[in-house]
Each structure stands twice: as C-alpha cells, then as structure tokens.
Amino acid sequence: MQSAACEGLEPFGDEATDRCGGALLSAISTSFVRLLREHYGRGAMQAKTYVHDDLIVVVMRGRGLTPLEQTLMDAGDPKAIVAMRQAFQLGMASHFSDTIKRLTGRTVVAFLPQAHIDPDVTIETFVLDRPLNRLDTAKTAEHE
C-alpha cells in the first residue's frame, strides 16, 4: 500500500520502486553529488533537495574552489568561474534530467541552473511535466 506521501508516484524502474518522500529526496541529492564527482572531479559537501508541486530544486554547497578556479580567482576573474560552472551545468543537463526522470517517473520540461561563488552554492531547478503529489518537503544528504 502506498503512503500518502507516495500517492501519485508510479514505480519507475528498480531504483524507484519503493522510493518516495524523504527517501526519494535523499536519492536525488545523493545522485547529484555522485554525478558531480564523476564529471567535475569533486562533489558537493552538502546537497539538499526541495520539491513543491511540479518543481524540484537541488541546492548543493561545495568544497571550495578547484585549483583551476583558484587560479582564476587569484587573477581577479570570479566571473569566469561562474561562467565555467554554468557551462558545466548546461553540459550536464541531460544527465541531471535523466536522473530526475529515473527517480521520479516525471519528465523534465525545463532546467534552470544557477552558480554562485561566495558562498559556494549551485542550484539546479527542474520543472516537471506534472506534479509529484503530496511531496512538499526537503531532504539533506551530507557527503565528505
């Protein structure tokens, strides 16, 4: 029997079969940290996922600057770091959207990324094709 938090969420593949509520949000956060580690070379220290209606927002707080980014910062070019991070986010759009679809069973119709340097925060916002019913909450995943 589905709990109220899971109402309207269809199982989607083996990974999402029993995942809803806080477990779903944690799975999204953890998956995004893993994707960053695989593709950027390091992951966020903390990721927190928020869901409201047809929106998913993943907020990731980083470990600071990579050596390349620190070189750009030392050269007085923080805008280059933001531009580089935003280009990376857009390059990862299909990976991020596929992850959301795999975990929620919903299609992403819009992806709105944002990067900030001080403090080190990256935000990935997704608009879905339909709401995740009764799943208005947040879950934090801490990573070392």
PyRosetta script that sets phi, psi and omega in degrees:
from pyrosetta import init, pose_from_sequence

init()
pose = pose_from_sequence("MQSAACEGLEPFGDEATDRCGGALLSAISTSFVRLLREHYGRGAMQAKTYVHDDLIVVVMRGRGLTPLEQTLMDAGDPKAIVAMRQAFQLGMASHFSDTIKRLTGRTVVAFLPQAHIDPDVTIETFVLDRPLNRLDTAKTAEHE")
pose.set_psi(1, 135.2)
pose.set_omega(1, 179.8)
pose.set_phi(2, -80.0)
pose.set_psi(2, 140.3)
pose.set_omega(2, 174.2)
pose.set_phi(3, -75.8)
pose.set_psi(3, 167.0)
pose.set_omega(3, 179.3)
pose.set_phi(4, -58.7)
pose.set_psi(4, -36.4)
pose.set_omega(4, -179.7)
pose.set_phi(5, -66.3)
pose.set_psi(5, -24.2)
pose.set_omega(5, -176.9)
pose.set_phi(6, -96.4)
pose.set_psi(6, -5.9)
pose.set_omega(6, -177.2)
pose.set_phi(7, -57.1)
pose.set_psi(7, 128.8)
pose.set_omega(7, 178.9)
pose.set_phi(8, 90.4)
pose.set_psi(8, -7.1)
pose.set_omega(8, 177.4)
pose.set_phi(9, -94.4)
pose.set_psi(9, 117.5)
pose.set_omega(9, 177.8)
pose.set_phi(10, -85.3)
pose.set_psi(10, 141.9)
pose.set_omega(10, 171.9)
pose.set_phi(11, -57.8)
pose.set_psi(11, 140.0)
pose.set_omega(11, -177.3)
pose.set_phi(12, -137.2)
pose.set_psi(12, 90.6)
pose.set_omega(12, -178.3)
pose.set_phi(13, 78.5)
pose.set_psi(13, 173.0)
pose.set_omega(13, -177.4)
pose.set_phi(14, -60.2)
pose.set_psi(14, -37.2)
pose.set_omega(14, -173.4)
pose.set_phi(15, -67.5)
pose.set_psi(15, -34.8)
pose.set_omega(15, -174.1)
pose.set_phi(16, -96.0)
pose.set_psi(16, -1.0)
pose.set_omega(16, -172.0)
pose.set_phi(17, -52.6)
pose.set_psi(17, -47.5)
pose.set_omega(17, -178.0)
pose.set_phi(18, -113.1)
pose.set_psi(18, 22.1)
pose.set_omega(18, -173.4)
pose.set_phi(19, -107.0)
pose.set_psi(19, 123.7)
pose.set_omega(19, 174.9)
pose.set_phi(20, -159.4)
pose.set_psi(20, 176.5)
pose.set_omega(20, 178.5)
pose.set_phi(21, 53.8)
pose.set_psi(21, -135.6)
pose.set_omega(21, -179.2)
pose.set_phi(22, -60.3)
pose.set_psi(22, -33.1)
pose.set_omega(22, 179.4)
pose.set_phi(23, -66.3)
pose.set_psi(23, -37.9)
pose.set_omega(23, 177.6)
pose.set_phi(24, -65.5)
pose.set_psi(24, -46.3)
pose.set_omega(24, -178.4)
pose.set_phi(25, -63.9)
pose.set_psi(25, -40.5)
pose.set_omega(25, 176.9)
pose.set_phi(26, -63.8)
pose.set_psi(26, -40.4)
pose.set_omega(26, 179.4)
pose.set_phi(27, -63.6)
pose.set_psi(27, -39.2)
pose.set_omega(27, 177.4)
pose.set_phi(28, -64.0)
pose.set_psi(28, -49.9)
pose.set_omega(28, -179.8)
pose.set_phi(29, -57.5)
pose.set_psi(29, -48.7)
pose.set_omega(29, -178.2)
pose.set_phi(30, -63.6)
pose.set_psi(30, -41.0)
pose.set_omega(30, 179.2)
pose.set_phi(31, -63.4)
pose.set_psi(31, -38.5)
pose.set_omega(31, -179.5)
pose.set_phi(32, -70.0)
pose.set_psi(32, -39.0)
pose.set_omega(32, 175.8)
pose.set_phi(33, -61.8)
pose.set_psi(33, -41.6)
pose.set_omega(33, 178.9)
pose.set_phi(34, -63.8)
pose.set_psi(34, -43.4)
pose.set_omega(34, 178.1)
pose.set_phi(35, -61.1)
pose.set_psi(35, -40.7)
pose.set_omega(35, 177.9)
pose.set_phi(36, -63.4)
pose.set_psi(36, -43.4)
pose.set_omega(36, 178.9)
pose.set_phi(37, -61.2)
pose.set_psi(37, -42.2)
pose.set_omega(37, -177.9)
pose.set_phi(38, -69.3)
pose.set_psi(38, -39.0)
pose.set_omega(38, -170.8)
pose.set_phi(39, -106.3)
pose.set_psi(39, -21.4)
pose.set_omega(39, -178.5)
pose.set_phi(40, -109.0)
pose.set_psi(40, -16.5)
pose.set_omega(40, 178.6)
pose.set_phi(41, 97.3)
pose.set_psi(41, -9.7)
pose.set_omega(41, 175.0)
pose.set_phi(42, -158.3)
pose.set_psi(42, 153.8)
pose.set_omega(42, -179.7)
pose.set_phi(43, -107.2)
pose.set_psi(43, 173.6)
pose.set_omega(43, 176.4)
pose.set_phi(44, -74.1)
pose.set_psi(44, 153.9)
pose.set_omega(44, 174.3)
pose.set_phi(45, -75.3)
pose.set_psi(45, -33.3)
pose.set_omega(45, -178.6)
pose.set_phi(46, -142.8)
pose.set_psi(46, 137.0)
pose.set_omega(46, 174.0)
pose.set_phi(47, -129.8)
pose.set_psi(47, 135.6)
pose.set_omega(47, 179.4)
pose.set_phi(48, -132.6)
pose.set_psi(48, 129.9)
pose.set_omega(48, -177.9)
pose.set_phi(49, -109.6)
pose.set_psi(49, 132.9)
pose.set_omega(49, 177.4)
pose.set_phi(50, -117.5)
pose.set_psi(50, 142.8)
pose.set_omega(50, 176.7)
pose.set_phi(51, -132.0)
pose.set_psi(51, 134.5)
pose.set_omega(51, 172.0)
pose.set_phi(52, -147.5)
pose.set_psi(52, 117.5)
pose.set_omega(52, 176.7)
pose.set_phi(53, 57.6)
pose.set_psi(53, -112.3)
pose.set_omega(53, -178.6)
pose.set_phi(54, -105.9)
pose.set_psi(54, 20.7)
pose.set_omega(54, 179.7)
pose.set_phi(55, -114.6)
pose.set_psi(55, 138.0)
pose.set_omega(55, 169.8)
pose.set_phi(56, -125.2)
pose.set_psi(56, 129.3)
pose.set_omega(56, 177.9)
pose.set_phi(57, -124.0)
pose.set_psi(57, 123.8)
pose.set_omega(57, 177.0)
pose.set_phi(58, -110.8)
pose.set_psi(58, 118.5)
pose.set_omega(58, 179.3)
pose.set_phi(59, -107.0)
pose.set_psi(59, 121.8)
pose.set_omega(59, -179.2)
pose.set_phi(60, -119.6)
pose.set_psi(60, 130.7)
pose.set_omega(60, 177.6)
pose.set_phi(61, -107.5)
pose.set_psi(61, 129.2)
pose.set_omega(61, -168.7)
pose.set_phi(62, -89.9)
pose.set_psi(62, -176.3)
pose.set_omega(62, -179.9)
pose.set_phi(63, -97.9)
pose.set_psi(63, 8.2)
pose.set_omega(63, -175.1)
pose.set_phi(64, 103.6)
pose.set_psi(64, -168.5)
pose.set_omega(64, -173.4)
pose.set_phi(65, -84.8)
pose.set_psi(65, 145.1)
pose.set_omega(65, 171.1)
pose.set_phi(66, -73.3)
pose.set_psi(66, 165.6)
pose.set_omega(66, 176.9)
pose.set_phi(67, -55.9)
pose.set_psi(67, -40.2)
pose.set_omega(67, 177.4)
pose.set_phi(68, -61.4)
pose.set_psi(68, -47.4)
pose.set_omega(68, -179.9)
pose.set_phi(69, -63.8)
pose.set_psi(69, -38.0)
pose.set_omega(69, 178.6)
pose.set_phi(70, -63.8)
pose.set_psi(70, -37.7)
pose.set_omega(70, 177.2)
pose.set_phi(71, -61.7)
pose.set_psi(71, -44.0)
pose.set_omega(71, 177.6)
pose.set_phi(72, -64.9)
pose.set_psi(72, -39.1)
pose.set_omega(72, 178.6)
pose.set_phi(73, -64.9)
pose.set_psi(73, -44.2)
pose.set_omega(73, 178.4)
pose.set_phi(74, -62.1)
pose.set_psi(74, -29.9)
pose.set_omega(74, 178.7)
pose.set_phi(75, -81.7)
pose.set_psi(75, 0.0)
pose.set_omega(75, 177.6)
pose.set_phi(76, 79.0)
pose.set_psi(76, 31.5)
pose.set_omega(76, -176.7)
pose.set_phi(77, -125.8)
pose.set_psi(77, 62.7)
pose.set_omega(77, -179.7)
pose.set_phi(78, -64.7)
pose.set_psi(78, -26.1)
pose.set_omega(78, 178.9)
pose.set_phi(79, -65.1)
pose.set_psi(79, -31.1)
pose.set_omega(79, 177.6)
pose.set_phi(80, -65.8)
pose.set_psi(80, -35.2)
pose.set_omega(80, 178.9)
pose.set_phi(81, -66.9)
pose.set_psi(81, -46.1)
pose.set_omega(81, 178.7)
pose.set_phi(82, -60.9)
pose.set_psi(82, -44.4)
pose.set_omega(82, 179.4)
pose.set_phi(83, -61.9)
pose.set_psi(83, -41.7)
pose.set_omega(83, 179.9)
pose.set_phi(84, -64.9)
pose.set_psi(84, -44.0)
pose.set_omega(84, 179.9)
pose.set_phi(85, -65.6)
pose.set_psi(85, -39.2)
pose.set_omega(85, 178.9)
pose.set_phi(86, -68.1)
pose.set_psi(86, -36.7)
pose.set_omega(86, 175.7)
pose.set_phi(87, -63.3)
pose.set_psi(87, -40.4)
pose.set_omega(87, 176.9)
pose.set_phi(88, -62.2)
pose.set_psi(88, -46.5)
pose.set_omega(88, 179.8)
pose.set_phi(89, -57.4)
pose.set_psi(89, -45.7)
pose.set_omega(89, 179.5)
pose.set_phi(90, -65.4)
pose.set_psi(90, -36.3)
pose.set_omega(90, 176.3)
pose.set_phi(91, -65.8)
pose.set_psi(91, -25.3)
pose.set_omega(91, -179.9)
pose.set_phi(92, -93.6)
pose.set_psi(92, 1.5)
pose.set_omega(92, -173.8)
pose.set_phi(93, -52.2)
pose.set_psi(93, -45.1)
pose.set_omega(93, -178.4)
pose.set_phi(94, -68.6)
pose.set_psi(94, -37.6)
pose.set_omega(94, 176.9)
pose.set_phi(95, -62.7)
pose.set_psi(95, -47.0)
pose.set_omega(95, -179.7)
pose.set_phi(96, -63.6)
pose.set_psi(96, -47.0)
pose.set_omega(96, -178.0)
pose.set_phi(97, -65.3)
pose.set_psi(97, -40.0)
pose.set_omega(97, 177.2)
pose.set_phi(98, -62.4)
pose.set_psi(98, -37.9)
pose.set_omega(98, 178.4)
pose.set_phi(99, -64.6)
pose.set_psi(99, -44.4)
pose.set_omega(99, 178.1)
pose.set_phi(100, -61.3)
pose.set_psi(100, -44.2)
pose.set_omega(100, -179.9)
pose.set_phi(101, -64.1)
pose.set_psi(101, -43.2)
pose.set_omega(101, -179.1)
pose.set_phi(102, -62.5)
pose.set_psi(102, -38.6)
pose.set_omega(102, -175.1)
pose.set_phi(103, -86.6)
pose.set_psi(103, -25.1)
pose.set_omega(103, -175.7)
pose.set_phi(104, -113.2)
pose.set_psi(104, -21.8)
pose.set_omega(104, -174.1)
pose.set_phi(105, 79.5)
pose.set_psi(105, 8.7)
pose.set_omega(105, 179.7)
pose.set_phi(106, -108.1)
pose.set_psi(106, 149.3)
pose.set_omega(106, 176.9)
pose.set_phi(107, -91.5)
pose.set_psi(107, 137.4)
pose.set_omega(107, 176.6)
pose.set_phi(108, -82.9)
pose.set_psi(108, 123.4)
pose.set_omega(108, 179.0)
pose.set_phi(109, -101.0)
pose.set_psi(109, -16.9)
pose.set_omega(109, 175.9)
pose.set_phi(110, -152.6)
pose.set_psi(110, 139.7)
pose.set_omega(110, 178.1)
pose.set_phi(111, -123.1)
pose.set_psi(111, 123.1)
pose.set_omega(111, -175.8)
pose.set_phi(112, -125.3)
pose.set_psi(112, 96.2)
pose.set_omega(112, -178.0)
pose.set_phi(113, -90.6)
pose.set_psi(113, 154.7)
pose.set_omega(113, 176.1)
pose.set_phi(114, -149.0)
pose.set_psi(114, 139.4)
pose.set_omega(114, 178.1)
pose.set_phi(115, -125.9)
pose.set_psi(115, 145.5)
pose.set_omega(115, 178.7)
pose.set_phi(116, -140.8)
pose.set_psi(116, 145.5)
pose.set_omega(116, -175.2)
pose.set_phi(117, -95.4)
pose.set_psi(117, -49.7)
pose.set_omega(117, -174.2)
pose.set_phi(118, -129.1)
pose.set_psi(118, 95.7)
pose.set_omega(118, 9.6)
pose.set_phi(119, -80.1)
pose.set_psi(119, 163.5)
pose.set_omega(119, -177.7)
pose.set_phi(120, -76.4)
pose.set_psi(120, 95.6)
pose.set_omega(120, -177.0)
pose.set_phi(121, -134.8)
pose.set_psi(121, 134.9)
pose.set_omega(121, 174.2)
pose.set_phi(122, -123.9)
pose.set_psi(122, 135.1)
pose.set_omega(122, -179.0)
pose.set_phi(123, -124.7)
pose.set_psi(123, 128.4)
pose.set_omega(123, 175.9)
pose.set_phi(124, -115.1)
pose.set_psi(124, 117.6)
pose.set_omega(124, -179.6)
pose.set_phi(125, -112.9)
pose.set_psi(125, 133.1)
pose.set_omega(125, -178.6)
pose.set_phi(126, -124.4)
pose.set_psi(126, 133.5)
pose.set_omega(126, 171.2)
pose.set_phi(127, -103.8)
pose.set_psi(127, 126.2)
pose.set_omega(127, -176.0)
pose.set_phi(128, -96.1)
pose.set_psi(128, 163.9)
pose.set_omega(128, 179.2)
pose.set_phi(129, -71.2)
pose.set_psi(129, -19.7)
pose.set_omega(129, 176.0)
pose.set_phi(130, -160.6)
pose.set_psi(130, 160.0)
pose.set_omega(130, -174.7)
pose.set_phi(131, -67.3)
pose.set_psi(131, 156.7)
pose.set_omega(131, 166.4)
pose.set_phi(132, -94.4)
pose.set_psi(132, 100.8)
pose.set_omega(132, -172.8)
pose.set_phi(133, -57.7)
pose.set_psi(133, 135.5)
pose.set_omega(133, 172.9)
pose.set_phi(134, 52.1)
pose.set_psi(134, 38.0)
pose.set_omega(134, -179.4)
pose.set_phi(135, -128.2)
pose.set_psi(135, 65.1)
pose.set_omega(135, -179.6)
pose.set_phi(136, -106.1)
pose.set_psi(136, 89.2)
pose.set_omega(136, -175.4)
pose.set_phi(137, -161.6)
pose.set_psi(137, -175.9)
pose.set_omega(137, 178.7)
pose.set_phi(138, -141.9)
pose.set_psi(138, 153.9)
pose.set_omega(138, 179.3)
pose.set_phi(139, -141.7)
pose.set_psi(139, 136.2)
pose.set_omega(139, -179.2)
pose.set_phi(140, -104.5)
pose.set_psi(140, 140.0)
pose.set_omega(140, 173.0)
pose.set_phi(141, -124.3)
pose.set_psi(141, 116.4)
pose.set_omega(141, -179.8)
pose.set_phi(142, -94.9)
pose.set_psi(142, 138.2)
pose.set_omega(142, -179.0)
pose.set_phi(143, -134.8)
pose.set_psi(143, 142.9)
pose.set_omega(143, 179.3)
pose.set_phi(144, -105.1)
pose.dump_pdb("model.pdb")
